[in-house]
Amino acid sequence: MSQPKAEPIPAIDVSALFLGFFLGLLQFVPFPSHFRAPGVTQAVEWTQVINETPGYVAEMLAVLGNPVSYGQPLVKLRSVELDIELREARANQEEVETRIRSALANATPNLKPLSGLLGSATNRVAKLLADKDSLLIRARHKGLWVAPQLKEFVGRWVPRGTPLGLVVNPAAFQFVATVKQEDADRLFARELTSAEVRLYGQADQIIAARRLQIVPGGQRLLPSPALGWRGGGEMPLASDDPNGLRSAEPFFEVHAEIPDGARPLFLHGRSGRIRFDLPPEPLLPRWIRDLRQLLQKRYQL
């Protein structure tokens, strides 16, 4: 009596099994997620010291690198041209006042034209006095007086609006990051759990940033020229910007507070990178989203 033949056991496709396992791993298993962005450290309170009136740099009144207080004189300028204009304006004002007194003595019926001239002359003198007062440049708040190139300006003519130095309050610092448009989904769609800052030249020191604040609206003006291509950064610049501060594409600005105990003494203007940590996410949806954003940016799909 013959025994029935056993049905052959189907061969297992190991490659397909491995591929399915691998795709399932990418699709469903969450992995750590983060992205990076360039930025610079800035004091929370700082001002760029500029001259509101053109003139010659006559004297440095504050010691460079030392603390200064609110209203403390920093730099003194002089302007012979302004002194001449002020003398002429005062002489013109006195002449108009003399004509008004003479008209009053002679009982002139219509003094309105002379009153208008006196008002214009008085305003002119007041403006020139304000310009002369602004030749003495003062600190707008307390902080450190930083002006490494100011010694080269002594004796030179500086036009209005020339950057002369910085007053930086070292009490609190923040890291200002520039996030590109392609990372906007990561920035807004998902919650930022934490962030770490590394500064160039101090890569071994990790600064745990806190209190992240996203500035609403797309920005165009970079917080520092060091972030643009011209300054060695990675942000593309507008072709018609000679200062290297206007970005070719809008970006989002994120401010992150730097804890007091985690920073060196002076950080203002130091560039670096910040890493934003996001909730874990499977890799496959992340890759698909990145590919879609790349195609949309490059081919306007």
Backbone hydrogen bonds in HBPLUS format (Angstrom, degrees):
<---DONOR---> <-ACCEPTOR-->    atom                        ^
c    i                          cat <-CA-CA->   ^        H-A-AA   ^      H-
h    n   atom  resd res      DA  || num        DHA   H-A  angle D-A-AA Bond
n    s   type  num  typ     dist DA aas  dist angle  dist       angle   num
A0017-LEU N   A0013-ASP O   3.02 MM   4  6.28 159.3  2.06 151.3 157.8     1
A0018-PHE N   A0014-VAL O   2.87 MM   4  6.03 160.5  1.91 149.9 155.0     2
A0019-LEU N   A0015-SER O   2.85 MM   4  6.05 155.2  1.92 146.3 153.7     3
A0020-GLY N   A0016-ALA O   2.87 MM   4  6.04 159.4  1.92 148.0 153.1     4
A0021-PHE N   A0017-LEU O   2.99 MM   4  6.18 158.6  2.03 145.4 151.6     5
A0022-PHE N   A0018-PHE O   2.83 MM   4  6.02 156.0  1.89 146.2 153.3     6
A0023-LEU N   A0019-LEU O   2.87 MM   4  6.08 161.5  1.90 150.8 155.3     7
A0024-GLY N   A0020-GLY O   2.91 MM   4  6.02 158.0  1.96 145.4 152.1     8
A0025-LEU N   A0021-PHE O   2.90 MM   4  6.10 146.5  2.01 141.6 151.0     9
A0026-LEU N   A0022-PHE O   2.99 MM   4  6.31 153.7  2.06 145.8 152.3    10
A0027-GLN N   A0023-LEU O   2.84 MM   4  5.98 144.9  1.96 145.5 155.8    11
A0028-PHE N   A0024-GLY O   2.97 MM   4  5.84 158.8  2.01 148.1 151.7    12
A0029-VAL N   A0025-LEU O   3.18 MM   4  5.23 148.9  2.28 124.7 133.4    13
A0284-LEU N   A0026-LEU O   3.00 MM 258  5.08 167.1  2.02 125.0 127.4    14
A0031-PHE N   A0281-GLU O   2.96 MM 250  5.27 170.4  1.96 108.7 110.9    15
A0281-GLU N   A0031-PHE O   2.87 MM 250  5.27 153.0  1.94 149.3 147.2    16
A0278-LEU N   A0033-SER O   2.83 MM 245  5.22 173.4  1.84 147.1 146.2    17
A0035-PHE N   A0276-PHE O   3.13 MM 241  5.50 146.5  2.24 142.3 152.4    18
A0276-PHE N   A0035-PHE O   2.84 MM 241  5.50 162.1  1.87 177.4 171.7    19
A0037-ALA N   A0274-ILE O   3.01 MM 237  5.50 144.2  2.14 148.1 158.8    20
A0274-ILE N   A0037-ALA O   2.91 MM 237  5.50 163.8  1.93 159.9 164.4    21
A0178-THR N   A0038-PRO O   2.87 MM 140  5.90 163.6  1.90 166.6 166.9    22
A0039-GLY N   A0272-GLY O   3.10 MM 233  5.67 143.8  2.23 148.1 144.0    23
A0272-GLY N   A0039-GLY O   2.99 MM 233  5.67 151.7  2.07 154.8 153.5    24
A0040-VAL N   A0176-VAL O   3.03 MM 136  5.44 147.8  2.14 140.5 144.2    25
A0176-VAL N   A0040-VAL O   2.78 MM 136  5.44 166.9  1.80 168.3 163.7    26
A0041-THR N   A0270-ARG O   2.83 MM 229  5.42 154.1  1.90 149.6 157.7    27
A0269-GLY N   A0041-THR O   2.71 MM 228  5.39 161.9  1.74 155.3 152.7    28
A0042-GLN N   A0174-GLN O   2.77 MM 132  5.43 163.8  1.79 162.9 167.8    29
A0174-GLN N   A0042-GLN O   2.78 MM 132  5.43 157.1  1.83 159.1 166.9    30
A0044-VAL N   A0172-ALA O   2.97 MM 128  5.70 168.2  1.99 135.0 137.6    31
A0169-ASN N   A0045-GLU O   3.03 MM 124  5.56 166.8  2.05 166.4 167.3    32
A0047-THR N   A0167-VAL O   3.11 MM 120  5.50 151.5  2.20 143.7 152.5    33
A0167-VAL N   A0047-THR O   3.04 MM 120  5.50 161.2  2.07 156.4 161.9    34
A0049-VAL N   A0165-GLY O   2.77 MM 116  5.22 159.1  1.81 141.8 147.3    35
A0164-LEU N   A0049-VAL O   2.79 MM 115  5.58 175.5  1.79 168.5 169.4    36
A0161-GLY N   A0051-ASN O   2.74 MM 110  5.25 171.1  1.75 162.7 164.8    37
A0055-GLY N   A0158-VAL O   3.25 MM 103  5.70 156.1  2.31 146.0 152.2    38
A0158-VAL N   A0055-GLY O   2.85 MM 103  5.70 168.5  1.86 157.0 157.5    39
A0056-TYR N   A0078-ARG O   2.81 MM  22  5.26 164.0  1.83 162.1 158.6    40
A0078-ARG N   A0056-TYR O   2.87 MM  22  5.26 145.6  1.99 141.0 152.3    41
A0057-VAL N   A0156-ARG O   3.00 MM  99  5.80 155.6  2.06 154.4 156.6    42
A0155-GLY N   A0057-VAL O   2.70 MM  98  5.20 166.2  1.72 145.7 150.7    43
A0058-ALA N   A0076-LYS O   2.80 MM  18  5.60 145.9  1.91 144.1 155.0    44
A0059-GLU N   A0076-LYS O   3.12 MM  17  5.13 153.9  2.19 143.2 144.2    45
A0076-LYS N   A0059-GLU O   2.91 MM  17  5.13 166.1  1.93 154.9 156.2    46
A0061-LEU N   A0074-LEU O   2.81 MM  13  4.92 152.8  1.89 133.7 137.8    47
A0066-ASN N   A0063-VAL O   3.20 MM   3  5.69 162.5  2.24 133.0 134.5    48
A0065-GLY N   A0145-TRP O   2.61 MM  80  5.17 164.0  1.63 170.5 169.0    49
A0145-TRP N   A0066-ASN O   3.08 MM  79  5.83 165.2  2.10 148.7 151.2    50
A0068-VAL N   A0143-GLY O   2.72 MM  75  5.57 156.2  1.77 165.4 173.7    51
A0143-GLY N   A0068-VAL O   3.08 MM  75  5.57 152.6  2.16 148.3 150.5    52
A0072-GLN N   A0069-SER O   3.15 MM   3  5.52 164.0  2.17 131.5 131.2    53
A0071-GLY N   A0139-ALA O   2.76 MM  68  4.96 160.7  1.80 143.6 145.7    54
A0139-ALA N   A0072-GLN O   2.90 MM  67  5.38 150.1  1.99 139.7 147.8    55
A0074-LEU N   A0137-ILE O   2.70 MM  63  5.66 172.8  1.71 166.3 163.8    56
A0075-VAL N   A0137-ILE O   3.40 MM  62  5.23 156.4  2.46 130.7 137.4    57
A0137-ILE N   A0075-VAL O   2.86 MM  62  5.23 153.0  1.94 164.2 168.3    58
A0077-LEU N   A0135-LEU O   2.85 MM  58  4.89 152.7  1.93 137.0 145.3    59
A0083-ASP N   A0079-SER O   3.20 MM   4  6.53 154.4  2.27 144.4 151.0    60
A0084-ILE N   A0080-VAL O   3.03 MM   4  6.35 155.9  2.09 152.6 158.5    61
A0085-GLU N   A0081-GLU O   3.00 MM   4  6.26 162.3  2.03 149.8 154.6    62
A0086-LEU N   A0082-LEU O   2.91 MM   4  6.09 155.0  1.97 148.2 155.2    63
A0087-ARG N   A0083-ASP O   3.06 MM   4  6.31 156.2  2.11 146.5 152.0    64
A0088-GLU N   A0084-ILE O   3.02 MM   4  6.28 162.7  2.05 152.2 156.9    65
A0089-ALA N   A0085-GLU O   2.88 MM   4  6.06 156.0  1.94 147.5 154.5    66
A0090-ARG N   A0086-LEU O   2.96 MM   4  6.13 158.5  2.00 148.3 153.7    67
A0091-ALA N   A0087-ARG O   2.96 MM   4  6.17 156.8  2.02 146.3 152.9    68
A0092-ASN N   A0088-GLU O   2.95 MM   4  6.16 154.6  2.02 146.1 152.9    69
A0093-GLN N   A0089-ALA O   2.95 MM   4  6.19 154.1  2.02 145.0 152.1    70
A0094-GLU N   A0090-ARG O   2.93 MM   4  6.21 160.1  1.97 151.0 155.8    71
A0095-GLU N   A0091-ALA O   2.98 MM   4  6.17 151.8  2.06 144.6 152.6    72
A0096-VAL N   A0092-ASN O   3.05 MM   4  6.33 159.2  2.10 150.0 154.4    73
A0097-GLU N   A0093-GLN O   3.00 MM   4  6.26 159.1  2.04 149.4 155.4    74
A0098-THR N   A0094-GLU O   2.92 MM   4  6.13 152.1  2.00 145.2 152.7    75
A0099-ARG N   A0095-GLU O   3.01 MM   4  6.32 155.7  2.07 148.0 154.2    76
A0100-ILE N   A0096-VAL O   2.97 MM   4  6.26 149.5  2.07 147.5 155.8    77
A0101-ARG N   A0097-GLU O   3.00 MM   4  6.29 159.6  2.04 149.3 154.2    78
A0102-SER N   A0098-THR O   2.97 MM   4  6.22 155.9  2.03 148.4 155.3    79
A0103-ALA N   A0099-ARG O   2.91 MM   4  6.08 151.3  1.99 141.1 149.2    80
A0104-LEU N   A0100-ILE O   2.91 MM   4  6.16 154.0  1.98 149.8 156.5    81
A0105-ALA N   A0101-ARG O   3.00 MM   4  6.24 152.8  2.07 143.3 150.6    82
A0106-ASN N   A0102-SER O   3.03 MM   4  6.27 144.1  2.16 142.8 152.1    83
A0108-THR N   A0103-ALA O   2.87 MM   5  5.09 176.9  1.87 152.1 152.9    84
A0107-ALA N   A0104-LEU O   3.18 MM   3  4.95 159.3  2.22  98.4 103.6    85
A0115-SER N   A0111-LEU O   2.90 MM   4  6.12 152.4  1.98 154.2 163.2    86
A0116-GLY N   A0112-LYS O   2.98 MM   4  6.22 153.7  2.05 151.6 157.9    87
A0117-LEU N   A0113-PRO O   3.05 MM   4  6.37 154.2  2.12 145.6 152.4    88
A0118-LEU N   A0114-LEU O   2.92 MM   4  6.16 154.0  1.98 146.6 153.8    89
A0119-GLY N   A0115-SER O   3.00 MM   4  6.25 153.6  2.07 145.3 152.1    90
A0120-SER N   A0116-GLY O   3.09 MM   4  6.36 160.3  2.13 149.2 153.7    91
A0121-ALA N   A0117-LEU O   2.92 MM   4  6.13 160.0  1.96 149.2 155.1    92
A0122-THR N   A0118-LEU O   2.85 MM   4  5.98 157.2  1.90 147.9 154.3    93
A0123-ASN N   A0119-GLY O   2.99 MM   4  6.16 160.9  2.02 147.5 152.4    94
A0124-ARG N   A0120-SER O   2.98 MM   4  6.15 151.8  2.06 143.9 151.8    95
A0125-VAL N   A0121-ALA O   3.08 MM   4  6.33 159.1  2.12 147.6 152.0    96
A0126-ALA N   A0122-THR O   2.99 MM   4  6.23 158.9  2.03 148.9 155.1    97
A0127-LYS N   A0123-ASN O   2.95 MM   4  6.17 156.6  2.01 148.1 153.7    98
A0128-LEU N   A0124-ARG O   3.08 MM   4  6.31 163.4  2.11 150.0 154.2    99
A0129-LEU N   A0125-VAL O   2.91 MM   4  6.11 151.2  1.99 148.2 156.4   100
A0130-ALA N   A0126-ALA O   3.01 MM   4  6.25 151.1  2.10 142.8 150.3   101
A0131-ASP N   A0127-LYS O   2.92 MM   4  6.24 154.2  1.99 148.3 155.7   102
A0132-LYS N   A0128-LEU O   2.89 MM   4  6.11 151.8  1.97 142.3 150.2   103
A0133-ASP N   A0129-LEU O   2.89 MM   4  6.13 151.8  1.97 143.8 151.7   104
A0134-SER N   A0130-ALA O   2.99 MM   4  6.23 144.6  2.12 142.5 151.8   105
A0135-LEU N   A0132-LYS O   3.17 MM   3  5.34 157.1  2.22 102.7 109.7   106
A0136-LEU N   A0133-ASP O   3.23 MM   3  5.97 164.4  2.26 115.8 120.1   107
A0144-LEU N   A0168-VAL O   2.64 MM  24  5.09 165.8  1.66 138.7 138.3   108
A0168-VAL N   A0144-LEU O   2.96 MM  24  5.09 157.3  2.01 142.2 145.1   109
A0146-VAL N   A0166-LEU O   2.81 MM  20  5.08 175.4  1.81 162.3 163.0   110
A0166-LEU N   A0146-VAL O   2.67 MM  20  5.08 162.4  1.70 152.4 158.8   111
A0150-LEU N   A0147-ALA O   3.23 MM   3  5.45 168.3  2.25 113.8 117.2   112
A0152-GLU N   A0149-GLN O   3.18 MM   3  5.67 138.6  2.36 108.6 118.6   113
A0153-PHE N   A0150-LEU O   2.85 MM   3  5.17 147.1  1.96 108.8 119.4   114
A0156-ARG N   A0153-PHE O   2.88 MM   3  5.25 161.2  1.91 138.8 139.4   115
A0258-ILE N   A0173-PHE O   3.12 MM  85  5.62 170.1  2.13 140.3 137.7   116
A0175-PHE N   A0256-ALA O   2.73 MM  81  5.11 161.9  1.76 150.6 156.1   117
A0256-ALA N   A0175-PHE O   2.93 MM  81  5.11 153.2  2.01 141.3 150.0   118
A0177-ALA N   A0254-VAL O   2.82 MM  77  5.08 168.9  1.83 156.7 156.5   119
A0254-VAL N   A0177-ALA O   3.00 MM  77  5.08 158.5  2.05 138.1 144.0   120
A0179-VAL N   A0252-PHE O   2.73 MM  73  5.00 172.8  1.74 160.4 160.0   121
A0252-PHE N   A0179-VAL O   2.83 MM  73  5.00 171.0  1.84 151.5 153.2   122
A0183-ASP N   A0180-LYS O   3.10 MM   3  5.64 153.4  2.18 111.9 119.8   123
A0184-ALA N   A0181-GLN O   2.99 MM   3  5.14 163.9  2.02 113.5 115.6   124
A0187-LEU N   A0183-ASP O   3.01 MM   4  6.24 145.3  2.14 144.9 155.6   125
A0188-PHE N   A0184-ALA O   2.90 MM   4  6.05 153.5  1.97 154.8 159.1   126
A0189-ALA N   A0185-ASP O   2.83 MM   4  5.23 147.0  1.94 134.9 146.0   127
A0193-THR N   A0277-ASP O   2.84 MM  84  5.58 150.7  1.92 155.4 161.8   128
A0277-ASP N   A0194-SER O   2.83 MM  83  5.21 174.7  1.84 149.0 150.4   129
A0209-ALA N   A0195-ALA O   3.06 MM  14  5.45 138.2  2.24 129.7 140.1   130
A0196-GLU N   A0275-ARG O   2.98 MM  79  5.19 148.7  2.08 136.5 146.1   131
A0275-ARG N   A0196-GLU O   2.74 MM  79  5.19 160.4  1.78 152.7 159.4   132
A0197-VAL N   A0207-ILE O   2.78 MM  10  4.93 161.7  1.81 144.0 150.5   133
A0207-ILE N   A0197-VAL O   2.91 MM  10  4.93 172.2  1.91 151.6 153.4   134
A0198-ARG N   A0273-ARG O   2.94 MM  75  5.58 164.5  1.97 166.0 171.2   135
A0273-ARG N   A0198-ARG O   2.91 MM  75  5.58 159.4  1.95 161.5 166.0   136
A0202-GLN N   A0199-LEU O   2.92 MM   3  5.27 157.4  1.97 130.1 133.4   137
A0200-TYR N   A0271-SER O   3.09 MM  71  6.23 165.7  2.12 141.3 145.4   138
A0205-GLN N   A0202-GLN O   3.05 MM   3  5.62 161.0  2.09 116.7 122.7   139
A0210-ARG N   A0257-GLU O   3.01 MM  47  5.17 152.5  2.08 141.5 149.7   140
A0257-GLU N   A0210-ARG O   2.77 MM  47  5.17 140.4  1.92 177.5 165.6   141
A0213-GLN N   A0255-HIS O   2.82 MM  42  5.07 148.5  1.92 147.5 157.0   142
A0255-HIS N   A0213-GLN O   2.78 MM  42  5.07 167.0  1.79 153.5 154.2   143
A0215-VAL N   A0253-GLU O   2.80 MM  38  5.36 174.4  1.80 165.0 166.5   144
A0219-GLN N   A0251-PHE O   2.61 MM  32  5.15 176.5  1.61 160.4 160.1   145
A0251-PHE N   A0219-GLN O   2.92 MM  32  5.15 151.3  2.01 136.1 145.6   146
A0247-SER N   A0220-ARG O   2.70 MM  27  5.16 172.2  1.71 163.6 162.9   147
A0222-LEU N   A0245-LEU O   2.65 MM  23  5.08 173.2  1.66 166.7 164.6   148
A0227-LEU N   A0224-SER O   3.21 MM   3  5.90 170.8  2.21 119.6 122.5   149
A0228-GLY N   A0225-PRO O   3.24 MM   3  5.52 154.5  2.31 107.5 114.4   150
A0235-MET N   A0227-LEU O   3.01 MM   8  5.95 162.4  2.05 160.2 160.3   151
A0231-GLY N   A0228-GLY O   3.06 MM   3  5.37 132.2  2.30 104.8 117.0   152
A0233-GLY N   A0228-GLY O   2.68 MM   5  4.57 148.2  1.77 148.3 137.2   153
A0229-TRP N   A0235-MET O   3.04 MM   6  5.84 128.2  2.32 164.1 153.9   154
A0232-GLY N   A0229-TRP O   3.15 MM   3  5.10 165.3  2.17 106.1 109.0   155
A0248-ALA N   A0236-PRO O   2.86 MM  12  5.47 166.9  1.88 123.5 125.8   156
A0238-ALA N   A0246-ARG O   2.90 MM   8  5.80 165.6  1.92 153.0 152.2   157
A0241-ASP N   A0238-ALA O   3.31 MM   3  5.56 160.8  2.35 116.2 115.3   158
A0262-ALA N   A0259-PRO O   3.23 MM   3  5.44 156.5  2.29 106.1 113.1   159
A0270-ARG N   A0267-LEU O   3.06 MM   3  5.66 168.2  2.07 144.7 144.0   160
A0287-TRP N   A0283-LEU O   2.86 MM   4  6.14 156.2  1.92 157.9 164.5   161
A0288-ILE N   A0284-LEU O   2.98 MM   4  6.20 165.8  2.00 158.9 162.6   162
A0289-ARG N   A0285-PRO O   3.01 MM   4  6.10 158.0  2.06 142.2 148.1   163
A0290-ASP N   A0286-ARG O   2.98 MM   4  6.22 158.3  2.03 147.8 153.8   164
A0291-LEU N   A0287-TRP O   2.91 MM   4  6.11 157.2  1.96 150.5 156.6   165
A0292-ARG N   A0288-ILE O   2.97 MM   4  6.16 156.5  2.03 147.0 153.3   166
A0293-GLN N   A0289-ARG O   2.99 MM   4  6.22 159.2  2.04 149.3 154.5   167
A0294-LEU N   A0290-ASP O   2.95 MM   4  6.15 151.4  2.04 143.6 151.7   168
A0295-LEU N   A0291-LEU O   2.99 MM   4  6.23 160.8  2.03 150.8 155.0   169
A0296-GLN N   A0292-ARG O   2.94 MM   4  6.12 156.7  2.00 147.1 154.0   170
A0297-LYS N   A0293-GLN O   2.98 MM   4  6.13 153.2  2.05 143.8 150.5   171
A0298-ARG N   A0294-LEU O   2.93 MM   4  6.07 162.2  1.96 150.6 155.6   172
A0299-TYR N   A0295-LEU O   2.84 MM   4  5.53 160.7  1.88 142.9 149.6   173
A0300-GLN N   A0296-GLN O   2.95 MM   4  4.57 123.1  2.28 116.5 123.4   174
